[in-house]
Amino acid sequence: MKRRGWIDALFIFPCAFAFIMVIIVPFGLGIYYAMTDWNGVNPIVNWVGLSNFQGMFSEPQFIYSFLITLMYTAINVVFVNIVGFGLALLVTGKLRLRNIYRAGFFVPNLIGGIVLGYIWQFIFNNVQVDMGNALGIAFLQKSLISRPDTVIWAMSVVNTWQYAGYIMMIYVASIQSIPGSVMEAASVDGANFSQRVRRILIPMMASAFTITLFLTLTNSFKQFDLNFTLTNGGPAMRFMAKPIRASQLLAMDIYRTANQQNLMAQAQAKAVIFFIVLVIFSLTQVYLNKRKELEA
Amino acid sequence: MRKLLSLALVAVLALSVLALPASANEKVNFSVFQLKVEIDPMIQAFGKLYNEKHPDVNVTVETLGGGADYGGALKAKLTADQMPTIFMIEGQGGYDLWKDFIADMSDADWVKDTDLAFYDPDGKAVGFPIAMEGFGLGYNAEILEKAGVDPATLTTFSATKAAIEKIAGMKEELGLDAVVSVGTSVAGGLWWVTSQHVFNAFYAGYQDYNDSSVYDALRRGEVDQERLTAFANYLKLLYDNADPNVLENGNYDAQVAAFASGKAAFITQGNWIDPNLAQLEATFPMGYVSHNFLEEESTGLYMAAPSWFVVNKQASPEQQKAAIDFLNYMALSEDGANYMVAEAGMVPAFKSVKLQPEGPFSKALVEASARGGNFNWYFGQNPDGFNQGTLGPIFELLATGTVEDFVADVTAAFQEIANK
C-alpha cells in the first residue's frame, strides 16, 4: 500500500485544525488586540501600539499580583513536592495498607478546583473559627483566608492537599523503576535510610524531578479556579497607598481587568506578559533539571 | 464489492450531515437572561405559562445572580455568539457598555404605564423597569421592643447610635450574636451591600427625590469631605457592631440568615430579601428606618427601579417583536401582575397593577412611597465595574482600617474617574 503525502495530511488534519483554531489563532489575535484599545464589546477598535504595556507596570494591583504570584509559586512548589515526596517514600516502604493509602492520597486530586475551593472556604471560615473560639487560640479565631498575611499560605495548603497525591504518584512510579538490588547493596554497605534517600534515590529520580517541578511550577503560576472559589481575590489591603485585593493572583487579575473593568486590551497585554514570564521560568527550570539528569 | 460498500456507507454518513431539521419549528425562540436570583422559580413559572398561552413563541429564561458575576457571564455570552434577546442593565454604566445592543422600545404599550423606565440620552425609552425596589436599615421590631427602643425615634445619627449601643449592651439577654447584620467582603460576594446600597445614602440622602446635586458634584471630582466623614463614621458604627465573621467572610445566605434567625437586630439589605425571609420562616414584625448619618431628621427610604430589561437590537426582528410582546404581557396582563406581585413579591413599577405585595419589607416600602420624602438611587450611573472593582476593596478595608484612610481612598477614587 503506497503512502501518499496527502493521506498523512488528512489524518493529521482534525487534530492540527483544532490546535490551530483553539490555540494558535487566538494567540495571534491576542497579541494583536493587546496593542489596541478594545473594551470587549465595542465593535470599533483603534491601534495604540505599546501603551497598554507601559500602563500596567505602574498599577499597584498588577505589581502586587505579580509579586504575590511569584511568592505563591515558590511556596507551593516547595510544599507540594516535599509532601508528595514524603508520601511517596511512605507508600513505597513496608507499610501494610500501602495500596489503600496510595489510592486515598490520590483522591483529593479528583475533586475539581471549584468544589475544592468552596469546601475549604467553609473549613477556613466556619470550622477553623469555631475551633479557635472553642479552644481560645487567638491565631485561629480569625479565618486564615481573611488575613492578607496568611491568605497565600492558606491557598498553598489547599493546593497541596489537592495536588500532592498526583505528584506522589509520579514519584512512586520513579522510585519503583529503581532496581531493588541497588538499594539493598547500599544498606548492606552500611548506608542508613537518609543516606540512601539522599545519595542514591534522589539522583536516580532526576527525570521525575524534572516533570514534577515543571508541573507544579506551571500549575501554581497559572492558578485560577482555586483562587476564584476560595478567596475571590481575598481580603482587601493597602499596597503602594492604594486599596487592592490581597490574594489576587495574576490569572485572576487578568480576568478581572477583562471582565470587570472592561479593559479587554489591557488584560490581553497582561496576558502576553504572563505568557512570556511563564515561558522563561519553565524553560529555565527544564534546562537546569535536564542538566542534572545528564550528570546523574 | 467491499470497496463499493464502504464508499456507499461513507457517502451516507457524509450526507446525513446535510439533513437539517425541516422547519416544522415555526416558533420564534427568544431568551431572557436575568440576575435576580430570588425570583428565579417565579420567573421560570411565568415563562412556562407564557409559552402555554402563546404557542407561536418559545421563551427560555436563565438566571445568574446572588454573588456571581452577571456582567462577566453576559460578556461571555456575547463572545460565544449567544447574546440573549432580553437581558438586564443596572443603570447608566450598563447602558454605556451595551448601547450597541439595546433597542428602542418607545412605542411599546408598557411605556405609558410607568414613570420608572430607563431613557437613553436622546430621550427614547429603552429599559423596562423590573420592579420598584428599596432599602433602608431594616430592623426586627420584636427585638427592638424587648430592648425598649422605639423605631419611630430613630431619625438622626445620634438616635441611631444610642439605640445600637443600647442593644449592644443587652446582646446576651436578647440572644443576639451581633447588633447589625452587615457583610462587605469581596470573597463573600457582598461588596454591593455596602459599596452600592448603603453608600447610596451618601449619594442621595437628605435631598429631594429628583435632586442629584451631591452625586453630580461627586462625578465632577468634588467630594464633600464633611459629608463623607459623617457617612464613614456611620458605616464604621455599623461595622463595629457586626459579627466579624459575617462582615469579613459571610455571603448573602449568611447575612440574611443571621437576621432571619433573630441573631441580629438590624440588617442592611433591601426588600428583595422578602422571599428569602419567607423561606426561612421569619415571621416577626419588621420595618425600615433611614440610614441616618447626619443629625438632620430623616425617615425616607431609598427606592428606585434597580434594573431594567432591555431588548437586544441585534436579534432578529421577529425575536425583538416577541420580546416586546412578552414584556407588554408582563406589565399589563393579569398573569403578569400576579407573577410580579403575588408570587415574586416585588413592588410593581406599573401604575395599572393594583395588587400589593405581601412581604413585610415590601409593605414597608409601599407605605414609605405613599408617605413621600424618599431618595433616589444613583450607584447605577457609576462606570461599569467601578462599584465592584474600585469601591469594593475600599469598603472592605474600612472594617479593619480607619475612617481617615477610607475618606482619602473614596475621594481619590472619584477624582480618578472624574478626570477621564
Chai-1 contact restraints between the chains, C-beta under 6 A:
chainA,res_idxA,chainB,res_idxB,connection_type,confidence,min_distance_angstrom,max_distance_angstrom,comment,restraint_id
A,G40,B,K75,contact,1.0,0.0,6.0,A-B,restraint_1
A,V41,B,L97,contact,1.0,0.0,6.0,A-B,restraint_2
A,N125,B,N249,contact,1.0,0.0,6.0,A-B,restraint_3
A,V129,B,N245,contact,1.0,0.0,6.0,A-B,restraint_4
A,S143,B,N249,contact,1.0,0.0,6.0,A-B,restraint_5
A,S146,B,E248,contact,1.0,0.0,6.0,A-B,restraint_6
A,S146,B,N249,contact,1.0,0.0,6.0,A-B,restraint_7
A,T231,B,A187,contact,1.0,0.0,6.0,A-B,restraint_8
A,N232,B,V186,contact,1.0,0.0,6.0,A-B,restraint_9
A,N232,B,A187,contact,1.0,0.0,6.0,A-B,restraint_10
A,G233,B,V186,contact,1.0,0.0,6.0,A-B,restraint_11
A,G234,B,A187,contact,1.0,0.0,6.0,A-B,restraint_12
A,A236,B,P393,contact,1.0,0.0,6.0,A-B,restraint_13
A,A236,B,E396,contact,1.0,0.0,6.0,A-B,restraint_14
A,A236,B,L397,contact,1.0,0.0,6.0,A-B,restraint_15
A,P243,B,P393,contact,1.0,0.0,6.0,A-B,restraint_16
A,P243,B,I394,contact,1.0,0.0,6.0,A-B,restraint_17
A,P243,B,L397,contact,1.0,0.0,6.0,A-B,restraint_18
A,P243,B,D409,contact,1.0,0.0,6.0,A-B,restraint_19
A,R245,B,P393,contact,1.0,0.0,6.0,A-B,restraint_20
A,N259,B,G72,contact,1.0,0.0,6.0,A-B,restraint_21
A,N259,B,K75,contact,1.0,0.0,6.0,A-B,restraint_22
A,Q260,B,G385,contact,1.0,0.0,6.0,A-B,restraint_23
A,Q260,B,Q388,contact,1.0,0.0,6.0,A-B,restraint_24
A,Q260,B,G389,contact,1.0,0.0,6.0,A-B,restraint_25
A,Q261,B,G385,contact,1.0,0.0,6.0,A-B,restraint_26
A,Q261,B,G389,contact,1.0,0.0,6.0,A-B,restraint_27
A,N262,B,D384,contact,1.0,0.0,6.0,A-B,restraint_28
A,N262,B,G385,contact,1.0,0.0,6.0,A-B,restraint_29
